[in-house]
Amino acid sequence: MDGIVAHARHQISSGKVEGTNNMIRSLRRAGYGYPDDEYFFLKTFDSSRRYSPGREAVVR
């Protein structure tokens, strides 16, 4: 019941959450040796913005 209420309130599917978790997991593997946690969080934020709906993908 809690999951149904949460979906009705927030309109986010588990697919988006799983995709975000996979992106973070792959960034963590690829970025072994980042200088500090703040840099890792900045990279995570940058990657999540790159694929948000309504924006074109940024190719770097």
Buried (B, 14 or more C-beta within 10 A) or exposed (E): EEEEEEEEEEEEEEEEEEEBEEBBEEBEEEEEEBEEEEEBEEBBEEBBEBEEEEEEEEEE
